[in-house]
Amino acid sequence: MVMAQSLFKMIKQQQPDVEIDVLAPKWTLGTIARMPEVRDGIELDVKHGEIGLGKRYRVGKALREKKYKQVYVLPKTVKSALAPLFAKIPLRTGILGESRYGLINDIKPFDKKILNQTVKKYASLCQSIDEEIQTPYPELVADKANAQRLLTELNIKVDRLTVGFMPGAEYGPAKQWPLEHFATLANLIKDAGGQTFIFGSPKDKADGDKIAEACDAVVNLCGKTTIEDAIDLIAMTNIVVTNDSGLMHVSAALGLPLVCIYGSSSPLYTPPLSDKAKVEWLKLECAPCHQRQCPLGHLDCLYKITPAKVFEHIMNAQQAS
């Protein structure tokens, strides 16, 4: 969803007066709420992988009264193009994808060599791929007043070096820097007079607790915030250390310095969209394998990225600020 903001920004550059609404799963609506280009986020109540034909029909039918003139369909699946059809939106723009003839009636060309990144695929929907694809960086706008309210409610302060950790990765362990490395890094930050906030979903709480048990200068916020609240609190940190995850893209879009750790995935395909990002990727012979679990059983691509190296990035960012 963060990468989709590049498309929204391009549409606004081309048509400044256009109103953009986004139909998306509930868990992404908080991110949309921090995008100034978007007027409204509309919930599509279907689970990942669910066809949900009846749900998509009801949503599409309800959207008819909006009288939208055009829709950009970002996913390449058949099911993602159903609600726009049911909404009777006349111009339905997207990549052909799963033989979506008729569902997509404004078919955009897809060239893997040119559209070699997710953000380029999205942004190309309103551009010609005969020209250089423009991919403006996403820019989320945090609510500072809400952040101050949360700091008071949670009884935490940002009066010293504050580092955000994102130890989770929905895809699997082969994208997750070892928890013991995060714990060691937290103690290095503590010794330098700093503290650490851990961000993530309820699924990440146990991992956050393990890091917090190893260092008393850690606040585990996993599962305690909505996505809007997480965005606002992340914006209050000085620098972020993160796996290749959704929160990595959120942090980049907030303009924060960040250290991005890649294991089984590749920063060539889904890079952090920021000039302030430092990427740690060892480029081993076996990488990127794009597997959820390490097929070789050693996870060298992650274990061999040392806490000392990441701490060096943090100190350099502090000196530059």
C-alpha positions as CSV (number, residue, x, y, z in Angstrom):
1,M,0.0,0.0,0.0
2,V,2.9,2.4,0.7
3,M,4.4,1.7,-2.7
4,A,1.0,2.4,-4.2
5,Q,1.3,6.0,-3.0
6,S,3.7,6.7,-5.9
7,L,0.9,6.1,-8.3
8,F,-1.4,8.3,-6.3
9,K,1.1,11.1,-6.4
10,M,1.6,10.8,-10.1
11,I,-2.2,10.9,-10.7
12,K,-2.4,14.1,-8.6
13,Q,0.5,15.6,-10.6
14,Q,-1.3,14.9,-13.8
15,Q,-4.8,15.8,-12.6
16,P,-4.5,18.1,-9.5
17,D,-8.3,18.4,-9.1
18,V,-9.0,14.7,-9.2
19,E,-10.4,13.0,-6.1
20,I,-8.8,9.6,-5.2
21,D,-10.6,6.9,-3.1
22,V,-8.9,3.6,-2.4
23,L,-10.7,0.3,-2.1
24,A,-8.5,-2.0,0.1
25,P,-8.4,-4.5,3.0
26,K,-9.3,-3.1,6.4
27,W,-5.7,-3.6,7.8
28,T,-4.3,-1.1,5.2
29,L,-6.8,1.7,5.8
30,G,-4.7,3.2,8.6
31,T,-1.8,3.7,6.1
32,I,-4.2,5.3,3.6
33,A,-5.4,7.7,6.3
34,R,-1.8,9.2,6.4
35,M,-1.7,9.8,2.6
36,P,-2.7,13.4,1.7
37,E,-3.5,12.4,-1.9
38,V,-6.3,10.1,-0.8
39,R,-9.8,11.4,0.0
40,D,-11.2,8.2,1.5
41,G,-10.3,4.6,2.2
42,I,-13.1,2.1,1.5
43,E,-13.0,-1.3,3.2
44,L,-13.0,-4.5,1.1
45,D,-13.8,-7.2,3.7
46,V,-12.2,-10.2,2.1
47,K,-9.3,-12.3,3.5
48,H,-6.1,-12.9,1.6
49,G,-6.7,-15.5,-1.1
50,E,-10.5,-15.3,-0.6
51,I,-12.6,-15.0,-3.8
52,G,-15.5,-13.6,-1.9
53,L,-17.7,-13.1,-5.0
54,G,-20.8,-12.1,-3.0
55,K,-18.8,-9.6,-0.9
56,R,-17.2,-8.1,-4.0
57,Y,-20.5,-7.8,-5.7
58,R,-22.1,-6.0,-2.8
59,V,-19.2,-3.6,-2.5
60,G,-19.2,-2.9,-6.2
61,K,-23.0,-2.3,-6.3
62,A,-22.7,0.1,-3.3
63,L,-20.0,2.1,-5.2
64,R,-22.2,2.7,-8.2
65,E,-23.7,5.8,-6.6
66,K,-20.2,7.4,-6.5
67,K,-20.2,7.4,-10.3
68,Y,-16.4,6.9,-10.6
69,K,-15.0,7.6,-14.0
70,Q,-11.8,5.5,-13.8
71,V,-10.3,2.8,-11.6
72,Y,-6.7,1.7,-11.4
73,V,-6.6,-2.0,-10.5
74,L,-3.1,-2.7,-9.0
75,P,-3.1,-6.4,-8.3
76,K,-3.0,-8.7,-11.3
77,T,-5.6,-11.2,-10.2
78,V,-9.1,-11.8,-11.6
79,K,-10.8,-11.3,-8.3
80,S,-9.3,-7.9,-7.8
81,A,-11.0,-6.7,-10.9
82,L,-14.5,-7.8,-10.0
83,A,-15.6,-5.0,-7.7
84,P,-14.7,-2.3,-10.3
85,L,-16.8,-4.2,-12.9
86,F,-19.7,-4.6,-10.5
87,A,-19.4,-0.8,-9.7
88,K,-19.9,-0.2,-13.5
89,I,-16.8,2.1,-13.6
90,P,-16.4,2.8,-17.3
91,L,-12.6,3.0,-17.6
92,R,-10.8,0.1,-15.8
93,T,-7.0,0.5,-16.0
94,G,-4.5,-2.2,-15.2
95,I,-2.0,-4.8,-16.4
96,L,-3.7,-7.8,-18.1
97,G,-2.6,-10.2,-15.4
98,E,-4.8,-13.4,-15.3
99,S,-6.3,-13.0,-18.8
100,R,-8.6,-10.3,-17.6
101,Y,-10.0,-9.4,-21.0
102,G,-13.2,-7.4,-20.4
103,L,-12.6,-7.0,-16.7
104,I,-9.7,-4.6,-17.6
105,N,-10.6,-2.5,-20.6
106,D,-7.6,-0.2,-20.5
107,I,-4.8,-2.7,-20.6
108,K,-1.3,-1.4,-19.9
109,P,1.8,-3.1,-21.3
110,F,4.0,-5.1,-19.0
111,D,7.7,-5.4,-19.7
112,K,9.6,-7.2,-17.0
113,K,12.8,-5.5,-18.0
114,I,11.4,-2.0,-17.6
115,L,8.9,-2.7,-14.7
116,N,11.4,-4.6,-12.6
117,Q,10.2,-3.2,-9.3
118,T,6.8,-3.3,-7.6
119,V,6.7,0.4,-7.4
120,K,7.4,0.8,-11.1
121,K,4.5,-1.6,-11.9
122,Y,2.1,0.5,-9.9
123,A,3.3,3.9,-11.1
124,S,3.4,2.8,-14.7
125,L,-0.4,2.5,-14.8
126,C,-0.7,6.3,-15.4
127,Q,2.4,6.6,-17.6
128,S,3.8,5.4,-20.9
129,I,6.6,2.8,-20.5
130,D,8.2,4.1,-23.6
131,E,9.5,6.9,-21.3
132,E,11.4,6.7,-18.1
133,I,8.9,5.6,-15.4
134,Q,8.5,8.3,-12.7
135,T,8.3,6.8,-9.2
136,P,8.1,9.7,-6.7
137,Y,8.9,8.6,-3.1
138,P,5.9,7.9,-0.9
139,E,5.4,10.5,1.8
140,L,3.2,9.6,4.8
141,V,2.1,12.5,7.0
142,A,2.2,11.7,10.7
143,D,-0.2,13.2,13.2
144,K,2.1,14.9,15.8
145,A,-0.7,15.7,18.2
146,N,-1.8,12.0,18.2
147,A,1.8,11.0,18.8
148,Q,2.1,13.2,21.8
149,R,-1.2,11.9,23.2
150,L,0.1,8.3,22.8
151,L,3.4,9.1,24.5
152,T,1.5,10.5,27.5
153,E,-0.9,7.5,27.6
154,L,1.9,5.0,27.3
155,N,4.1,6.9,29.8
156,I,7.1,7.0,27.5
157,K,9.4,9.8,26.4
158,V,11.6,10.5,23.4
159,D,14.1,12.7,25.3
160,R,17.1,10.8,24.1
161,L,18.3,8.7,21.2
162,T,15.3,6.6,20.3
163,V,15.6,3.7,17.8
164,G,12.7,1.9,16.3
165,F,12.9,-1.9,15.8
166,M,10.7,-3.8,13.4
167,P,11.7,-7.5,14.0
168,G,8.7,-9.0,12.3
169,A,8.3,-10.1,8.7
170,E,5.0,-11.7,7.6
171,Y,6.6,-13.7,4.9
172,G,8.7,-15.9,7.2
173,P,11.9,-16.5,9.2
174,A,14.2,-16.2,6.2
175,K,13.4,-12.5,6.2
176,Q,13.9,-12.0,9.9
177,W,17.2,-10.8,11.5
178,P,17.9,-13.1,14.5
179,L,16.2,-11.9,17.8
180,E,19.6,-12.3,19.6
181,H,21.1,-9.8,17.2
182,F,18.3,-7.3,17.9
183,A,18.8,-7.9,21.6
184,T,22.6,-7.3,21.4
185,L,21.9,-4.1,19.3
186,A,19.4,-2.9,21.9
187,N,22.1,-3.2,24.6
188,L,24.6,-1.3,22.4
189,I,22.0,1.5,22.0
190,K,21.4,1.5,25.8
191,D,25.2,1.8,26.5
192,A,25.2,4.8,24.1
193,G,22.5,6.5,26.2
194,G,19.6,5.5,24.0
195,Q,16.4,3.5,24.1
196,T,14.5,1.2,21.7
197,F,10.8,1.1,20.7
198,I,9.7,-2.2,19.1
199,F,6.8,-2.0,16.6
200,G,4.8,-4.7,15.1
201,S,1.5,-6.6,15.1
202,P,0.1,-8.8,17.9
203,K,1.9,-11.7,16.2
204,D,5.3,-10.0,16.9
205,K,4.6,-9.4,20.6
206,A,6.4,-12.6,21.8
207,D,9.5,-11.7,19.7
208,G,9.4,-8.2,21.1
209,D,9.1,-9.5,24.7
210,K,12.3,-11.6,24.1
211,I,14.2,-8.6,23.0
212,A,12.8,-6.6,26.0
213,E,13.8,-9.3,28.4
214,A,17.4,-9.0,27.3
215,C,17.6,-5.2,27.7
216,D,15.8,-2.9,30.1
217,A,15.9,0.1,27.8
218,V,13.3,-1.4,25.4
219,V,9.6,-0.6,25.1
220,N,7.6,-3.3,23.3
221,L,4.7,-1.7,21.5
222,C,3.8,-4.7,19.3
223,G,0.0,-5.2,19.3
224,K,-0.6,-2.1,21.4
225,T,-1.2,0.3,18.5
226,T,-3.4,0.7,15.5
227,I,-1.5,1.2,12.2
228,E,-2.2,5.0,12.4
229,D,-0.8,5.1,15.9
230,A,2.2,3.1,14.9
231,I,2.9,5.5,12.0
232,D,2.7,8.5,14.3
233,L,5.0,7.0,17.0
234,I,7.5,5.7,14.4
235,A,7.8,9.3,13.2
236,M,9.0,10.3,16.7
237,T,12.0,8.0,16.6
238,N,15.5,9.1,15.4
239,I,16.3,6.0,13.3
240,V,14.8,2.6,12.4
241,V,16.3,-0.9,12.1
242,T,14.0,-3.1,10.2
243,N,13.6,-6.3,8.2
244,D,12.2,-6.2,4.7
245,S,8.6,-5.7,5.7
246,G,5.6,-3.4,5.4
247,L,6.8,-1.3,8.3
248,M,10.1,-0.8,6.5
249,H,8.2,1.0,3.7
250,V,6.2,3.0,6.3
251,S,9.5,4.2,7.9
252,A,11.0,5.1,4.6
253,A,7.9,7.1,3.7
254,L,8.2,9.0,6.9
255,G,11.6,10.3,5.8
256,L,13.5,8.6,8.7
257,P,17.0,7.4,8.5
258,L,16.8,3.6,8.5
259,V,18.8,0.4,8.3
260,C,17.1,-2.2,6.2
261,I,18.2,-5.9,6.6
262,Y,17.6,-8.2,3.7
263,G,17.9,-12.0,3.9
264,S,16.0,-14.2,1.4
265,S,14.5,-11.2,-0.5
266,S,16.2,-8.6,-2.7
267,P,16.5,-4.9,-2.3
268,L,16.6,-4.7,-6.1
269,Y,12.9,-5.7,-6.4
270,T,11.3,-4.0,-3.3
271,P,13.9,-1.4,-2.1
272,P,13.2,1.1,0.6
273,L,12.0,4.2,-1.3
274,S,14.2,6.7,0.5
275,D,17.6,8.4,0.1
276,K,18.1,8.0,3.9
277,A,18.1,4.2,3.8
278,K,21.2,2.0,4.4
279,V,20.7,-1.5,3.1
280,E,22.5,-4.5,4.7
281,W,22.4,-7.3,2.2
282,L,25.3,-9.8,1.9
283,K,24.6,-11.0,-1.6
284,L,25.6,-14.6,-0.9
285,E,25.7,-17.1,-3.7
286,C,22.4,-18.6,-2.5
287,A,20.7,-15.2,-2.3
288,P,18.1,-14.1,-3.0
289,C,16.3,-17.5,-2.6
290,H,12.9,-15.9,-1.9
291,Q,12.1,-18.8,0.4
292,R,10.2,-18.5,3.7
293,Q,12.6,-20.9,5.4
294,C,16.3,-21.1,4.7
295,P,16.6,-24.1,2.3
296,L,20.2,-24.7,3.5
297,G,19.4,-24.5,7.2
298,H,22.0,-21.9,8.2
299,L,20.5,-18.4,7.6
300,D,24.0,-17.1,6.9
301,C,22.4,-14.2,4.9
302,L,21.0,-12.9,8.2
303,Y,23.3,-14.2,11.0
304,K,26.4,-12.8,9.3
305,I,25.0,-9.2,9.4
306,T,26.4,-8.2,12.8
307,P,24.9,-6.0,15.4
308,A,28.1,-4.0,15.5
309,K,27.7,-3.2,11.8
310,V,24.2,-2.0,12.3
311,F,25.1,0.0,15.4
312,E,27.8,1.8,13.3
313,H,25.0,2.9,10.9
314,I,23.0,4.2,13.8
315,M,25.9,6.2,15.2
316,N,26.8,7.6,11.7
317,A,23.2,8.7,11.3
318,Q,23.2,10.5,14.7
319,Q,26.4,12.3,13.8
320,A,24.9,13.4,10.5
321,S,21.7,14.7,12.0
